[in-house]
Amino acid sequence: MSLTPSATANTSIDSSISVRRTRFTTRWEELDGRRAQAVEVTIANLLPAFTLSRETSVSDELRVSITGEHIQMVASASIHRLVPSDQVKVDVFVTGSRQDGHAIVHIHDSHGNELGSSAGWITSPLVDEWSANATLLRTHETPSWWNGAKFGILAGTSENLRGVVRKHHDGFALFDTGDTTHRSSVYLGPKRDFVEELLTTAKREKPNLHRGTYYSLPEWFNPDSAQYGFGQWPGGLAHNPFNSTQPELYAGRLNIQDYIDDLQLPHMLDLALKYETEIMWCDIGGPNKTLEFASKFYNNAWANGHQVTMNN
């Protein structure tokens, strides 16, 4: 078994197995005390599906590795089965990749014999500093733990992930909102920081459980959000259903200058930096400062050795 050419890469010999793509990602793992970059390699069996048989399928282990200038291998990947007309993506972990360098993908059998190689793949390094630049931030990828998670449908939980609503459209938050607003469980009702209690307990008792937070960007009736109103989210105070001239009070509201700068963004940053959420789910959309938030979210995660993700 060997390799056929695919895309712009060059291979040493011809056969039905093709390296379709090699992509140096922004994902990483801590392996053997090193922060190793995930290189996503796509391997395909080019034979047509009607030729399916044991002889035309990969049924013994194949090992995928990468070499190149400055590149050091940390962990290879394995393929155990690949039938005709199918393809598989595997992660190879490396260090030392440079911008616009060149890498070679190698395929070995289970005995260490090289079956083929595919050269000419362009390299790029890990991003170690994020800025509030949309083009750069779009390259951020979901972590491997997210990609491999088994999701549930009840109460926002799964085997690997747990999420809780931190602030919904009514603007009532379950965490300490400080001097942004007192429309929170810390200042009203139970006088408790439920987010801190839940996440601290989860971190202590279920350290392998990844912790997520939901946050509604707009609020239905916050008077400070009216200047940013859109569509079905105009903002502004609700009115008494029996007397439309009488506005309802917005309990817990404090005097602030700007809804986004003084409330929305500080909340998001607290959830990321203080409460250490790993999954930030921002609902609805509308005016926001996600670029500024995301850069700080990602940089804080990098500095503390963990990976995070958020929706778009």
C-alpha positions in Angstrom: 0.0 0.0 0.0 1.3 3.5 -0.8 0.0 6.9 -1.7 -1.4 8.7 -4.7 -1.0 12.5 -5.4 -3.8 14.7 -4.1 -4.3 18.5 -4.1 -0.9 20.2 -4.5 1.2 17.6 -2.6 3.7 15.3 -4.3 3.9 11.6 -3.3 6.6 9.0 -3.8 4.5 6.2 -5.3 1.1 5.5 -6.7 -1.8 3.6 -5.1 -5.4 3.9 -3.8 -4.6 5.7 -0.6 -4.4 9.5 -0.9 -3.4 12.3 1.5 -6.3 14.6 0.5 -5.4 17.5 2.9 -2.9 18.5 5.6 -3.9 21.5 7.7 -1.9 23.1 10.5 -4.7 24.1 12.9 -5.0 26.5 15.8 -5.8 23.6 18.1 -3.3 22.2 20.6 -2.9 19.6 23.4 -0.5 19.3 26.3 1.5 16.2 25.6 4.6 15.1 27.4 5.0 18.5 29.0 4.8 20.3 25.6 2.1 22.4 24.0 1.7 20.5 20.7 -0.1 21.7 17.6 -2.7 19.6 16.1 -2.2 18.9 12.4 -5.3 17.6 10.7 -4.5 15.1 8.0 -7.3 13.7 5.7 -6.6 10.3 4.3 -8.8 8.8 1.6 -9.3 5.4 -0.1 -9.8 6.4 -3.7 -11.1 3.0 -4.9 -14.8 3.1 -5.9 -17.3 1.7 -3.4 -18.4 -1.2 -5.5 -14.9 -2.7 -5.1 -15.4 -3.2 -1.4 -13.5 -6.2 -0.1 -10.9 -7.0 2.5 -8.2 -6.7 -0.1 -9.3 -3.2 -1.1 -9.8 -1.9 2.5 -7.3 -0.8 5.2 -7.8 -3.3 7.9 -4.4 -3.2 9.6 -3.0 -0.3 11.5 -1.4 2.6 9.6 0.6 5.2 11.4 0.5 8.8 10.1 3.5 11.1 11.0 4.9 14.4 9.8 8.4 15.8 9.2 9.6 19.1 8.0 12.1 21.9 8.7 12.0 22.8 12.4 9.1 20.4 13.0 9.4 17.9 15.8 7.0 15.0 16.1 5.1 14.7 19.5 2.4 12.1 18.7 1.6 10.3 15.5 -2.0 9.2 14.5 -3.4 5.8 13.7 -5.8 4.5 11.1 -7.4 1.1 11.7 -10.0 0.9 9.0 -10.6 2.6 5.7 -12.9 1.2 3.1 -13.1 2.2 -0.6 -14.7 5.6 -1.3 -14.3 6.7 2.3 -12.0 9.1 4.1 -10.9 9.8 7.6 -9.4 12.8 9.5 -6.7 12.2 12.1 -4.7 14.6 14.3 -0.9 14.4 14.3 0.7 16.6 17.0 3.9 18.5 16.4 5.9 21.5 17.6 8.2 24.0 15.8 6.1 24.7 12.7 6.8 28.0 10.9 4.8 30.3 8.7 4.8 29.1 5.0 7.2 26.2 5.6 6.8 22.8 4.0 5.9 19.5 5.6 5.9 15.8 4.5 3.2 13.3 5.6 4.5 9.8 6.1 2.5 6.6 6.3 4.0 3.5 8.0 2.6 0.1 8.7 2.3 -1.5 12.1 5.8 -2.8 11.8 7.3 0.6 11.1 7.8 0.1 7.4 7.2 3.3 5.4 4.6 2.7 2.8 4.6 6.2 1.2 5.0 9.9 1.8 3.2 13.0 0.6 5.3 16.3 0.4 4.6 20.0 -0.2 2.1 20.7 2.5 2.2 24.4 3.7 2.8 24.9 7.5 1.7 27.6 9.8 2.4 28.1 13.6 0.1 28.1 16.5 -1.4 31.5 17.3 -0.1 32.5 20.7 -1.6 36.0 20.8 -5.1 37.0 19.7 -6.1 40.5 18.8 -9.5 42.1 18.2 -9.2 41.3 14.5 -12.1 39.5 12.8 -9.9 37.8 10.2 -7.5 36.4 12.9 -10.3 35.4 15.3 -12.1 33.4 12.5 -9.1 31.1 12.6 -9.8 30.0 16.2 -11.1 26.5 16.2 -13.1 24.4 18.7 -10.9 22.3 21.0 -10.5 18.6 20.5 -12.5 18.0 23.7 -15.4 19.8 22.1 -15.1 18.0 18.8 -15.1 14.6 20.5 -17.9 15.3 23.0 -21.0 13.2 23.3 -23.9 15.7 23.6 -27.0 15.2 25.6 -30.4 17.0 25.3 -31.5 17.3 28.9 -30.7 20.3 31.1 -27.9 21.4 28.8 -25.6 18.5 29.9 -23.7 15.7 28.3 -21.0 13.2 29.4 -18.3 15.8 29.0 -20.1 19.2 29.0 -22.4 21.2 31.3 -24.0 24.5 30.7 -26.3 26.8 32.7 -28.2 29.9 31.8 -26.3 32.8 33.4 -28.6 35.6 32.1 -31.6 35.3 29.9 -33.6 37.8 28.0 -35.3 39.2 31.1 -31.9 40.5 32.2 -31.9 38.6 35.5 -28.4 37.2 36.2 -27.4 34.2 38.4 -23.9 35.6 39.1 -22.4 38.6 40.8 -23.0 41.6 38.4 -21.1 44.0 40.6 -21.7 47.7 39.8 -23.2 47.0 36.3 -26.7 46.1 37.6 -28.2 44.6 40.7 -30.7 42.6 38.7 -29.1 39.5 39.9 -29.6 36.6 42.3 -26.8 38.0 44.4 -28.7 41.2 45.2 -32.3 40.1 44.8 -34.2 37.1 46.0 -31.9 34.3 47.3 -28.8 36.6 47.6 -26.6 33.7 46.2 -24.1 33.5 43.4 -25.4 30.3 41.8 -22.8 30.4 39.0 -19.9 30.5 41.4 -21.4 27.7 43.5 -22.1 25.5 40.5 -18.8 26.0 38.6 -16.7 25.7 41.7 -18.4 22.5 42.7 -18.1 21.1 39.2 -14.4 22.0 39.0 -13.7 20.4 42.3 -15.8 17.2 42.0 -15.8 16.7 38.2 -12.6 18.2 36.9 -13.0 16.4 33.6 -16.3 18.1 33.0 -16.1 21.1 30.7 -18.0 24.1 32.0 -20.1 26.4 29.8 -22.2 29.5 30.2 -25.2 30.9 28.3 -25.6 34.7 28.1 -28.3 36.7 26.3 -26.7 39.7 24.6 -29.9 41.8 24.5 -32.5 42.2 27.2 -36.2 42.5 26.5 -37.0 45.6 28.6 -33.7 47.1 29.8 -34.1 50.9 29.2 -30.4 51.2 28.6 -30.5 48.8 25.6 -33.1 50.8 23.7 -30.4 52.7 21.8 -29.2 49.4 20.4 -32.7 48.0 19.7 -33.3 45.9 16.6 -36.1 43.8 15.1 -38.1 42.1 17.9 -35.6 43.3 20.4 -36.3 47.1 20.7 -35.3 47.4 24.3 -36.9 50.0 26.6 -39.2 49.6 29.5 -42.3 47.3 29.3 -45.6 49.0 29.9 -48.4 48.0 32.2 -50.8 45.7 30.3 -53.8 47.5 31.8 -52.5 51.0 31.4 -50.2 51.4 28.4 -49.1 54.9 29.5 -47.6 53.4 32.7 -44.0 52.0 32.3 -43.0 49.1 34.5 -40.0 49.4 36.8 -36.8 47.5 35.9 -35.8 46.1 39.3 -32.2 46.2 40.1 -31.1 48.7 37.5 -28.2 50.9 38.2 -27.3 54.1 36.5 -24.8 53.3 33.7 -23.6 55.3 30.6 -23.7 52.6 27.9 -25.4 49.2 27.8 -22.6 47.5 25.8 -19.6 49.1 27.5 -20.9 49.2 31.0 -23.0 46.0 31.3 -22.8 43.5 28.4 -19.1 43.4 27.9 -18.2 43.4 31.6 -20.6 40.5 32.2 -19.0 38.5 29.4 -15.5 39.2 30.6 -16.4 38.2 34.2 -17.8 34.9 33.0 -14.6 34.2 31.1 -11.9 35.6 33.4 -13.5 35.4 36.9 -15.8 32.4 36.6 -13.5 30.6 34.0 -16.1 29.4 31.6 -14.8 27.2 28.8 -17.8 27.5 26.6 -19.4 30.9 26.0 -22.8 30.7 24.3 -24.0 34.2 23.4 -27.6 34.2 22.4 -29.6 36.3 19.9 -26.9 38.5 18.5 -27.3 42.2 17.9 -24.8 45.0 18.8 -21.9 43.8 20.8 -18.1 43.9 21.3 -17.4 40.2 20.7 -14.1 41.0 18.9 -12.8 42.6 22.1 -14.2 39.9 24.2 -13.0 37.0 22.2 -9.4 38.2 22.0 -9.2 38.5 25.8 -11.1 35.2 26.2 -8.6 33.3 24.0 -5.5 35.0 25.4 -6.6 34.2 29.0 -7.1 30.6 28.0 -3.7 30.4 26.3 -2.0 31.9 29.3 -3.7 29.5 31.7 -3.1 26.4 29.6 -6.7 25.5 28.6 -8.8 25.7 25.5 -12.1 27.4 25.1 -14.8 28.0 22.5 -17.7 30.2 21.8 -20.5 30.5 19.2 -20.4 33.0 16.4 
